[in-house]
Amino acid sequence: MADTTTLEHFRYRIRRDAHGIAAWFKENWREKRWFRWVASLGGAGLVVFIAGWMFLASGLPDAETLVDYEPPLPTIVRGYDGEIVHSYARERRVQLQYADFPKKLVESFLAAEDKTFFTHGGVDITGTLGAVVDYATKMGSGERAVGGSTITQQVAKNILLGDEYSVTRKLKEMILARRIEGVLTKPQILELYLNEIPLGRRSFGVQAASRAYFDKDVGDLDLHEMAFLAILPKAPERYGRKKNEALAISRRNFVIDQMVSNDFITAAEGAQAKAAPLGLKPARSTVPVVDAGYFLEETRRELMARFGETAEDGKNSVYAGGLWVRTSLDPELQTAARDALRGGILRYSAGKGWSGPLATIDVSDDTWQSQLAASPLGINYKDWRVGVVTARNGNSATIGFSDGDTAPLTGLPDGLRAGHVVAAAPSGNSYAVRTVPEVSGGFLVQEPASGRVLAMQGGFDSRLSDFNRATQALRQPGSTIKPFVYATGLDQGMTPASEVPDQAYCFYQGAALGEKCFRNFGGGGGGVHTMRWGLEQSRNLMTVHIAMEAGMPNVTRTFEKMGIGKYENYPAFALGAGDTTVMKMVNAYSALANFGRLHTPTMIDFVQDRRGKVIWRADRRECSGCNMAEWDGKAMPRLAPTGRQVMDPRTAYQVVHMLEGVVQRGTAVRLRALELPLFGKTGTTTGPTNAWFVGGSPDLVAGMYIGFDKPRNLGGWVQGGNTAGPMMMDFVKATRKRWSDDPFVAPAGVRMVRVDRQSGKRVFDAWPTNDPKASVIWEAFKPDTEPPRATRQDEIAAKRNEILEMIRRGRQASAREATTREREERPGDFVEEQGGLY
């Protein structure tokens, strides 16, 4: 009852006082003219203030969005082992939590930017009034006034408003700051600020800036380094330059003094910090941990196609989504592949002279340094650098680099001119011109069991050319395509011991094209040999006979199923006349090693969003029962095999077994010295314009080629065995511990039978040996296709044919000498393959 009486009393007092105020206002309004003026002006001002507030506040972003704010973050790329190898970033950004920031670092920023941060409500009235006075004094001068913004206001500007210079923006900033203080705690505001503040050198946030300026993490910074970072928000581009070092030290010391006056540090600590040098590291471009530019660029393209490039394309975009990408990149294999391809390119190019400039820029003014720095050109080979010839006078010249350094240049080619961008290497107190080879090539390594690409090199250096010759260059594969012709023959009933004529083959192409004949080099026939011998020695005519007997539609269908390419039913395609890529050839050979099961090549294993959730993975198989809390006593869960079965596993093994003979005694015999169970095939296209090798082991398959981007003759001596084969040799030697000594295993349904290597006849009274040239070998057959036992009549016939062949060769010796020039001009068939008679 007492509470009700008290409430009624207050209501009465309010009504009475309100009535009294209203009466006082009416009386003064009626009797005093000046009061009416003052009240009218005050009312108008209030209306304008309310209208202005509503105008400014109505279109502002919602401060609540900062609660779940996700800053743009770069995509981090990891290798197969989980180690970070690269990042896709246009800005340096690293997110930390508030607890990760050292206390002295936070205090440095408070001393420099907002010492009353923990006591104001978003706006510092004193600082704001000072900014108003400064703005008034500088109005019309063109100078930018001091902002007077609190840390909360800077968060509003950097994240929600932008950096427009106007009074309107400043008012909006103040309104938003008040709202932000209502939805975020002080530590949350500081966390946003320290992660988002732009600090120069393309760095956003203190961790990224710490790395950019001092090459340290924030937890390792010294006090004077923390104070330097705290001065950067005012003018990062000014304080971060070496020419303004004295100005930066002065401002840094001011911040240290403020920390002393605010009792953040002692006077002794401040004096010690002020005595330290600035200690900035020179600005440097981001260099990947592993030199895998072609692999990383191919991965970037795939990610952009799948998730988009910028934040406008979606929350998981490459340059803003903060993705974590696990790739199949193997740094060790990548380095070896790069070095092997470069080694082959340099061996071929040795002694061929200067190939010309990498590019040309204008050196008539002083902008050459910025032009060079803005170009993507670079090189990561030994101590070579890319620079521009700034001047040439006779036998003397000067070279300039992107960092502004200049030096004398020696070893000048005749065609060198000012403005030419060239590669150069240190030579005493000067630099000497180096030749970047004009010829190029591609190299790719794959895991057969999964299709994962482990290494990729698409040229000499991705900084010189981003054209990826491992995936983008369409090249004729030459004889590397022959194993798939032989596989078609095996599927059509032939065996590795089948006898095939090594003789001219002619067929009628129609009224318009007439008759087409394939002949051996020098004409004539080469007898009849086993299919194995034909593949080991890469005989073109035997390949054509096999293709026509198996049916060219069947052959081209095999090419298509293996992912090599889709071609017309012409015999020339059986010799490698069609275009394909290194990746396609390696993937097809991987299917051979994987018992005929073909995968889609992948470079990305899985992708996680910024919170670690897997949003895409290459292996989409489900494993039911793999996450059981307890074993149920049943058989262990097993994943289904991946890939598509595109070839009979027995056929695939038969081809691999014959390709092992190519390494043991055929066109790739130089690889026999590695003493490993390897299979593979060399290839050389007409010209020759391309030199290939593709092959490997049960665990690793590699493929490579050398050739000019605009195909032209490499030189008559170039063949796959002597040009691409040594690259494979270098690659295996550099990664020897990664290659197993375990042999290829035959699948179910294959019978291993002893045969005579030359005749293909079955042998019962002798055993194979480790000698590659042994007369008896193990051969792989499908059931009921084994050859009969050799007879005495077979031996007599073979000896007779051998004698007749020797007589024929003797009679033809003089004829060959007389027609040497004619043979050099005619396309032919070498024992070390000349593919593509077209």
Salt bridges, closest charged atoms under 4 A:
GLU8 OE2 - ARG11 NH1 3.21
ASP17 OD1 - ARG16 NE 3.62
GLU70 OE1 - ARG610 NE 3.82
GLU70 OE2 - ARG611 NH1 2.33
GLU91 OE1 - ARG93 NE 2.85
GLU113 OE1 - LYS234 NZ 3.94
ASP114 OD2 - HIS120 NE2 2.77
ASP134 OD2 - LYS138 NZ 3.30
ASP163 OD1 - ARG144 NH2 3.44
ASP163 OD1 - LYS157 NZ 3.85
GLU173 OE1 - ARG169 NH1 2.18
GLU173 OE2 - LYS170 NZ 3.30
GLU181 OE2 - LYS186 NZ 2.88
GLU196 OE1 - ARG93 NH1 3.02
ASP215 OD1 - ARG211 NH1 2.98
ASP215 OD1 - ARG284 NH2 3.23
ASP217 OD1 - ARG211 NE 3.20
ASP222 OD2 - LYS216 NZ 3.69
GLU225 OE1 - LYS216 NZ 3.12
GLU245 OE1 - LYS242 NZ 3.93
ASP257 OD1 - LYS274 NZ 2.96
ASP291 OD2 - ARG338 NH1 3.02
ASP291 OD2 - ARG342 NH2 3.70
ASP291 OD1 - ARG463 NH2 3.31
GLU297 OE2 - ARG300 NH2 2.89
GLU297 OE2 - ARG301 NE 3.29
GLU298 OE1 - ARG301 NH1 3.35
GLU302 OE2 - ARG306 NH2 3.85
GLU309 OE2 - ARG90 NH2 2.35
ASP330 OD2 - ARG738 NH2 2.43
GLU332 OE2 - LYS737 NZ 2.68
GLU332 OE1 - ARG738 NH1 2.89
ASP339 OD1 - ARG338 NH2 2.92
ASP403 OD2 - ARG385 NH2 3.27
GLU438 OE1 - ARG712 NH2 3.20
GLU447 OE1 - ARG452 NH1 3.48
ASP461 OD2 - ARG342 NH2 3.02
ASP461 OD1 - ARG463 NH1 2.63
ASP491 OD1 - LYS782 NZ 3.61
ASP502 OD2 - ARG539 NH2 2.83
GLU536 OE2 - ARG532 NH1 2.94
GLU536 OE2 - ARG665 NH2 3.17
ASP605 OD2 - ARG452 NH2 2.85
ASP619 OD2 - ARG621 NH2 2.72
GLU622 OE2 - ARG617 NH2 3.46
ASP648 OD2 - ARG650 NH2 2.93
GLU660 OE1 - HIS657 ND1 3.41
ASP709 OD1 - ARG469 NE 2.81
ASP730 OD2 - ARG347 NH1 3.01
ASP741 OD1 - ARG736 NH2 3.27
GLU779 OE2 - ARG532 NE 2.52
GLU786 OE2 - ARG751 NH1 2.96
GLU795 OE1 - ARG792 NH1 2.95
GLU805 OE1 - ARG808 NH2 1.83
GLU805 OE2 - ARG809 NE 3.32
GLU822 OE2 - ARG826 NH1 3.68
ASP829 OD2 - ARG539 NH1 3.80
GLU833 OE1 - LYS681 NZ 3.70
